């Protein structure tokens, strides 16, 4: 992805997510809906954070490891 596309994609995803939460907040009944919505937001944010940490902890493969893997799979 280019340097310009990544931030634009992130801003679009963030705005879409915020808009989705707002629409759900307006559609749900007031006291019970807030408890449900805040619980759902906590679960979704925890899941996203978990996946971001997993993604950041992955080590990128080096060219040698990739070429060795390709040679062993092709034989």
Residue pairs with C-beta under 8 A, 6 or more apart in sequence:
1 9
21 37
21 41
24 33
24 37
24 40
25 33
25 34
25 37
27 33
28 34
28 36
28 37
61 69
